[in-house]
Amino acid sequence: MIGAIVRWAALLACAFVTLSFLFFATDQTSNASKNQVNSITGDTPGVKAESITKVPNPPPAVEKLREKENSGFHEFVDDVNDVLTAPFSGISNSKNIWALRLIPLALCLLIYGLGGLYLARALGLKRY
């Protein structure tokens, strides 16, 4: 019983951090396309929250901007991701946004996924 609960919690945690990363990757590729078009046409887009909201676990002011820009479901997934990646978000001080997102993702999948599923299996074993 406890093993099944831990297994589902581990799978849900992995699903949320993976879905949040997929939202991030989709936003990045969409923004890259827009930026490329703007550089060719010479347009300068206005400053949007999307340039700031890429950082996981943002400060409260940036969180408010992110809430305005994202849909309700997207924001919910990002909020859960912020909680799950909070222990790992300060590990990398890279300037590369992909490193800032990939390192916490990898650690979450390793600890919550692999560690959580291992713990669930250990809890599910019958001891005689």
N, C-alpha and C positions, 0 to 999 in steps of 0.2 A: 504494500500500500504506500508506504513512505517512498520507496524506490520509484514508483510510478509518478508520484507528485514531483520528485526531484527531476526525473527524466523529462516530464512535460515543462517544468520551469526552465531547464537547460535548453530545450528545443525552442521555447518561446523567446528566451533571451537571444539566442543565435538568430532567430527569425527577425527580431526587431533591429538588431545591429546590422544585419545584412540588408534588410529593406531600406534602412536609413542610408546605408552606403550606396545602394542602387539609386535612391533619390538624388544623392549628392553627385554621383557619376553622370546621371541624366542631366542635371542642372549644369554641370561643368561642360558637357559636350554641347548643350544648347547655347550656353553663354559663349563658348569658343566660336561657334558658328556665327553668332550675332556680332561678336567682336571682330571677326575676320571681315564680315560684310561692311561693318562700320569703318574699318581701316581702309578698305578699298574705296568706299564712297566718300570718305573724309568726314563722316558724321561723328559727332562726339555725343554719346548717350549721356543722359543725366545720371547722377549717382543714385544707384538703387541699393536696397538692402542686400541684394543677392551677392554683391561683392564682399559683404561683411559676414553674411550668414553661413559661409562655408565652414567656419571654424566650429568644431564640436564644443558643446558646453559653453555657449557665449555668455557675456555679462548681461545683466538685466536690461540695459538700454538696447542692446542688439537683439535680445530676445523679443522685445516689443516690435521691432522692425520685422523680424522673422515671422511673427504671428500675423502681421498684416499681409505679408507676401505669400505665405503658404496656405494651402487648403487645410481644413480641419483635420483630416486624416493624416496628411503629411506632417502637420505640426505635432499631432499626437505621437507619431512614430519618432519624430526628432526629439520630443521631450523624453520619451522612454529611452532613446539612445543616449541622451545627455546623462541620464541617471546611471545607465549601465556602463558608460565609458568614462564616467567621472574619475574613478581610481586610476585610469591609465592616460588621461588627457595631458598630464604634465610631464610625461616621460620624454617626449621628443620636443626639442626647441627649434626644430627645423623651420625654415621659411617656406618650404615647399608644402602647399596645401594638401597634396596627395599623401605625403608622409605623415602629416598631422592627422589624416583620416585613416590611413592604412595601418599604422602601428597600433592604435587602440582597437581597430577592428580585428587584427590578427590576435592580439592579446585576449580580447573578449571571446573570440571563437575558441582559442586554446583553453582558457580557464573555464568559461561558462559551458562551452560545448564539450570538449574532451574531458575536462575535469568533472563537470556536472554529470555527464553520462557515465563516467567511471564510478563516481560516487553513487549514482543510482543503481548501477550494477552491483556494487559492493553491498548496498543496503538491501538489495533484493535477494542476495544469497542466503540460503537457509543454513544456519549453523546448528550442528548437533553436538 
